Amino acid sequence: MISLNERQQAADALLQAGNTVKLIPQVSKTWPDMEIDDAYAVQQLWAERRVQAGARVIGHKIGLTSRAMQMASKMTEPDYGVLLDDMTYADGARIPASKFTAPRIEVELAFVLGKRIGGKNVTMYDVLDATAYVTPALEIIDYRTEVPRAIVDTIADNAAAGGMITGGRVVRPMDVDLRWCAATLSKNGVIEESGVSAAIMGHPAMGIVWLANRLARHDIMLEAGHILLAGSFTRPVNVAAGDVIHADFGPLGSIGVSFS
């Protein structure tokens, strides 16, 4: 474990790295005694500083939802980060690549809650009942530290959350079989990745089940109106200035953005 002062130092370093778009050494190297609980505390301190500066919490992202990614990260469960209002982009946006250090794109589904949910023993049916609608989404993941990274580096760095793009067709959670929402991800007209949402723990709502139960340890609820990125069902694709991205979700529509 590290001290409260060291946690604040780590959060300040990550905040500065994000503001200047300059990588810092891995926090696991600067504070080698950092553990997973420390990393989540650093993330929370970072988010509090961002809120104090005027940002607003609008939801959460879930990462490491596939078994392959967990094994690669030596984790036995997913991780999570905070979504802020200034991370969001609309379908068709032209996004400045200079805002990121090494941006990558992942294909996801976003659950938007219609009512508050949380506490212990949340089930998939609780999540589906609380969800107002589901919409296609892309997540921009980015790093504020050097690589390679330990899992505490990723968690402290807000689970690598960089941005979120939503678009396509809005659906109610019971109107489609959410396990079989498929998508292709193209860069500059070439399909780079494809996947199906059942890859997210068997059902994309299961990532949110995990999140609700994980946050219950800290008495944190998922609020009505919150956007929850359920986890990627494709591998990340690198993007840079000049790239045009198109994600085709079939019956759920598509999302297109460009990077300048």
C-alpha atoms as one frame of an Amber mdcrd trajectory, in Angstrom:
protein
   0.000   0.000   0.000   1.004   3.638  -0.435   0.190   6.628   1.746  -2.641
   9.108   1.241  -0.070  11.731   0.282   1.467   9.426  -2.311  -1.981   8.693
  -3.749  -2.560  12.425  -4.165   0.848  12.859  -5.775   0.028  10.118  -8.283
  -3.365  11.660  -9.087  -1.753  15.083  -9.581   0.894  13.593 -11.885  -1.758
  11.889 -14.033  -3.820  15.072 -14.143  -0.820  17.060 -15.314  -0.009  14.412
 -17.929  -3.534  14.666 -19.320  -3.465  18.465 -19.362  -0.126  18.637 -21.168
  -0.594  15.492 -23.314   2.846  14.345 -22.199   3.494  10.849 -20.904   4.846
  10.321 -17.404   6.669   7.243 -16.071   4.418   4.409 -14.944   3.000   5.130
 -11.503   3.899   1.553 -10.564   7.561   2.506 -11.030   7.335   5.812  -9.175
   5.316   4.224  -6.359   6.282   0.522  -6.484   4.191  -0.356  -3.416   0.961
   0.692  -5.158  -1.767  -1.974  -4.999  -5.111  -2.241  -6.794  -7.029  -0.510
  -3.983  -4.487   2.316  -4.120  -4.938   2.579  -7.882  -8.714   2.969  -7.597
  -8.190   5.582  -4.875  -5.827   7.480  -7.194  -8.448   7.293  -9.942 -11.082
   8.706  -7.578  -8.800  11.566  -6.522  -8.092  12.317 -10.192 -11.839  12.381
 -10.949 -12.518  14.660  -7.991  -9.908  17.111  -9.245 -11.480  17.062 -12.716
 -14.922  17.734 -11.227 -13.532  20.595  -9.144 -12.219  22.067 -12.401 -15.720
  21.995 -13.925 -16.201  18.525 -15.411 -19.290  16.452 -14.617 -19.490  12.697
 -14.013 -21.885  11.134 -16.548 -21.214   7.433 -16.031 -18.588   4.717 -16.045
 -16.644   2.533 -18.451 -15.838  -1.124 -17.924 -12.670  -2.697 -19.264 -11.000
  -6.111 -19.344 -14.322  -7.853 -19.912 -12.851 -10.636 -22.042 -10.998 -13.569
 -20.527  -8.121 -13.087 -22.966  -7.551  -9.494 -21.821  -7.792 -10.483 -18.166
  -5.164 -13.160 -18.637  -2.912 -10.743 -20.510  -3.245  -8.273 -17.612  -2.955
 -10.969 -14.924  -6.402 -10.006 -13.621  -9.306 -12.194 -12.581 -11.997  -9.537
 -13.020 -12.721  -6.453 -15.153 -11.734  -2.904 -14.206 -13.614   0.382 -14.407
 -13.125   4.111 -14.940 -15.152   7.313 -14.772 -16.799   9.002 -17.772 -16.884
  12.806 -17.754 -19.001  15.114 -19.882 -16.011  16.578 -21.726 -15.030  13.117
 -22.990 -18.102  12.773 -25.221 -18.372  13.142 -28.997 -21.314  12.772 -31.359
 -21.599  10.679 -34.502 -19.928  12.572 -37.352 -17.521  14.459 -35.084 -14.127
  15.647 -36.241 -11.887  14.824 -33.281  -8.497  16.484 -32.698  -5.930  13.693
 -32.441  -3.646  16.130 -30.607  -5.862  15.766 -27.510  -4.507  12.240 -27.046
  -1.095  10.626 -26.758  -1.719   7.326 -28.561  -5.476   6.967 -29.188  -7.107
   3.669 -30.046 -10.745   2.831 -30.837 -12.880   0.010 -29.426 -16.423  -1.106
 -30.341 -18.938  -1.210 -27.491 -22.566  -0.898 -26.439 -23.633   1.924 -24.126
 -26.372   1.345 -21.556 -28.222   4.493 -20.443 -29.971   4.063 -17.118 -33.567
   5.125 -16.588 -33.429   4.644 -12.845 -30.925   4.331 -10.030 -29.376   0.938
  -9.407 -26.774  -0.446  -7.063 -26.058  -2.220  -3.836 -25.076  -5.828  -3.316
 -26.432  -8.755  -5.336 -27.442  -6.801  -8.459 -28.464  -9.217 -11.235 -28.589
  -8.997 -15.015 -32.370  -8.649 -14.800 -31.969  -5.677 -12.452 -29.680  -4.043
 -14.995 -32.024  -4.668 -17.918 -34.989  -3.398 -15.904 -33.115  -0.209 -14.948
 -31.862   0.489 -18.488 -33.850   3.069 -20.464 -32.085   2.271 -23.735 -28.967
   0.825 -25.325 -27.059   2.498 -28.132 -23.973   1.713 -30.226 -20.782   3.362
 -29.000 -17.076   3.656 -29.637 -14.562   4.196 -26.874 -11.337   6.119 -27.376
  -8.742   4.608 -25.088  -5.541   6.459 -24.334  -2.589   6.361 -21.960  -1.109
   9.085 -19.782   1.861   6.934 -18.727   4.669   5.173 -20.498   4.355   1.509
 -21.478   4.470  -1.370 -20.700   1.929  -0.904 -17.918   1.007  -2.952 -14.897
  -2.685  -3.266 -14.049  -2.336  -0.609 -11.323  -1.070   1.818 -13.982  -4.167
   1.255 -16.097  -6.618   1.535 -13.185  -5.005   4.656 -11.732  -5.048   6.169
 -15.225  -8.872   5.991 -15.241  -8.839   2.579 -16.921  -7.335   4.231 -20.033
 -10.546   6.158 -20.749  -9.974   8.902 -23.300 -13.332   9.552 -24.937 -16.664
   8.143 -26.026 -18.675   8.416 -29.245 -22.327   7.406 -29.449 -24.624   7.088
 -32.435 -26.683   4.660 -34.453 -30.071   3.355 -33.386 -31.411   3.560 -29.840
 -33.137   0.357 -28.670 -34.858  -0.764 -25.502 -32.968  -3.620 -23.843 -35.754
  -6.190 -24.250 -36.443  -5.373 -27.907 -33.308  -7.080 -29.247 -31.116  -9.982
 -28.169 -28.209  -7.938 -26.845 -25.910 -10.966 -26.914 -25.894 -10.972 -30.704
 -25.285  -7.335 -31.528 -22.440  -7.506 -34.042 -20.250  -4.830 -35.577 -17.402
  -4.234 -37.981 -14.822  -1.508 -37.403 -13.250   0.140 -40.452 -10.353   2.568
 -40.719  -9.970   4.498 -43.958 -12.329   2.097 -45.733 -10.617  -1.104 -44.593
 -12.313  -3.416 -42.066  -9.814  -3.808 -39.243 -11.927  -5.608 -36.626 -15.265
  -7.332 -36.125 -16.998  -8.917 -33.171 -20.195  -9.844 -31.391 -21.340  -8.529
 -28.016 -21.681 -11.993 -26.456 -17.892 -11.804 -26.117 -18.519  -9.468 -23.164
 -18.865 -12.006 -20.363 -21.567 -13.885 -22.288 -23.920 -10.876 -22.259 -22.997
  -7.172 -22.309 -25.220  -6.475 -19.295 -22.978  -8.729 -17.200 -20.237  -6.120
 -17.217 -22.652  -3.677 -15.624 -23.703  -6.310 -13.089 -20.053  -6.622 -12.112
 -19.669  -2.828 -11.925 -22.742  -2.304  -9.738 -21.617  -4.969  -7.282 -18.009
  -3.727  -7.306 -19.040  -0.129  -6.584 -21.326  -1.306  -3.774 -18.163  -1.927
  -1.746 -17.711   1.859  -1.683 -21.429   2.708  -1.312 -21.491   4.150  -4.849
 -24.715   3.827  -6.859 -25.244   3.971 -10.627 -27.515   6.947 -11.189 -30.451
   7.519 -13.554 -29.146   9.111 -16.742 -25.683   7.596 -16.362 -24.044   6.183
 -19.478 -22.301   2.853 -18.940 -19.869   1.519 -21.526 -20.245  -2.229 -21.161
 -16.847  -3.269 -22.546 -15.292  -3.815 -25.945 -16.085  -6.746 -28.193 -13.257
  -5.989 -30.630  -9.554  -5.481 -30.217  -8.460  -1.814 -30.178  -7.460  -0.140
 -33.444  -4.823   2.588 -33.523  -5.923   5.959 -34.901  -4.089   9.146 -35.827
  -4.708  12.483 -37.509  -6.202  11.952 -40.962  -7.939   8.669 -40.153 -11.631
   8.120 -40.865 -13.403   5.584 -38.656 -16.672   3.794 -39.440 -18.367   1.237
 -37.195 -21.262  -0.693 -38.749 -23.627  -2.249 -36.195 -25.995  -3.683 -38.826
 -29.631  -3.258 -37.676 -28.467  -0.867 -34.949 -27.018   1.599 -37.452 -23.505
   2.996 -37.652 -21.080   5.523 -36.226 -18.590   7.564 -38.246 -15.939   9.999
 -37.037 -12.696  11.440 -38.335  -9.476  12.491 -36.606  -7.777  15.755 -37.525
